[in-house]
Amino acid sequence: MVISSFVDGVPPHRLPAARLPEYDETASSIFVTEWKDFKEFTAAEVQAIFRHRHILVRNSGIDLVSFDADGLEILGSLSRTVCLQGESAVFDCCSC
């Protein structure tokens, strides 16, 4: 089943279309980008891509991240107000 989705013997995520932020339902379900480019995307751009595809970030400068408040802070502010599914929410990971 997996091999049947290959294009000329190449998996879709290895084709140039996998690196285009614009969604194409006939292309790969994986968006591939380099860390240096990914960190320039806005949150809205990341969500627009992630809405339809998984995101594979290559060559990240992060070797090891702990799953704690300090590690999660690398991904973004833990105390910033964010919009989820059209409703605002404030997450404070330290008040658990």
Summary of the structure (lengths in Angstrom):
residues: 96
radius of gyration: 16.5
end to end distance: 44.0
largest distance: 52.7
contacts: 182
relative contact order: 0.12
helix: 31%
strand: 19%
